[in-house]
């Protein structure tokens, strides 16, 4: 019984997240990561991320990144 309730909550949560994703699908997503490898950036882009900012942040990089928005 307890497992069924957990599964039901998981399904409901997944449906709510999917509905929210559809509702906000026109929003661009950006990532900030310490993993600056080209493979990681390609994975972000494949996931639909519009831009990736790598850490450590410096003011010049942040200004360039924000100017492109």
ABEGO torsion letter per residue (X at the ends): XAAAAAAAAAAAAAAAAAAAAAAAAABBBBBBBABABAAAAAAAAAAGBABBBBOBBBAAAAAAAAAAX
